[in-house]
Amino acid sequence: MTQNDTPQPLWVVGYGSLIFKPPLHDVPFSSTFVKYPGYINGFIRRFWQSSYDNRGTPENKGRVVTIISSDDIIENESFKADILKYELNHLSSQDQQKVIGDKELLSKTLKVYGCIYYIPAEYAALASEYLDLREKDGYTTHEIEFHVTGKRLGNVDSEDEIWESLESNGQEGGKLVKSTVYIGTIDNESFIGPESLMDTAKVIKTSAGDSGPNDEYLLELHKGLKTLSTGKSHSTKDLYLDDLVQCLEHL
């Protein structure tokens, strides 16, 4: 085996179900996977992806999250109202219009908080096969930079050699990792696009699939995000998810 053929560790981003259900969660060696909190720039998280398997059926498709890039937001007017309401609501009207029309500014402003998993090299291929199957309904793999905002989650008694080996991102002692992420892009067949929160909540309330009830997915994601906060400078609060949970609870 040449050096290029040597198995490499896998880094994979979680922004949806991976936050509360790790890769290969039902096998013992998944305890060797290391989880870190952090974020990616230049995206928003939305329940704009339908699900015919994990959280729905072909007859009654559920809703799951995907992430939408700043490039896609700039190019699609129908996406912008939602971003102005949630991600840019802290800005003045003048600044909102400035940011929403500038790819570079928008990319720097948008953050999706989540987690990243380090999967040892000996399990990387198996984890990739598992994730390809789990995310088969419209998701494809992409390479992305993930900003790690804190040391590993869970058992932190021993020294974190992985953390020490990571490249510094120059921001408040954080780290930067090139990682794999699964995205349901806007041109995949299961992409729904913008819809009212109440319509989304009604679908989630009445859907279920192989992985369980659709409302469980939303509530576990909402709860799981709160465990990833690493202080005021990196609050994982997601106003869109907050409103969607409220809509669900009112049904």
Secondary structure, 3 states (H helix, E strand, C coil): CCHHHCCCCEEEEECCHHHCCCCCCCCHHHHHCEEEEEEEECEEEEEEEEECCCCCCCCCCEEEEEEEEHHHHHHCHHHHHHHHHCCCCCCCHHHHHHHHCCHHHHHHHCEEEEEEEEECHHHHHHHHHHHHHHCCCCCEEEEEEEEECCCCCCCCCCCCHHHHHCEECCCCCCEEEEEEEEECCCCCCCECCCCCHHHHHHHHHHCEECCEEHHHHHHHHHHHHHCCCCCHHHCCCCHHHHHHHHHHHHC
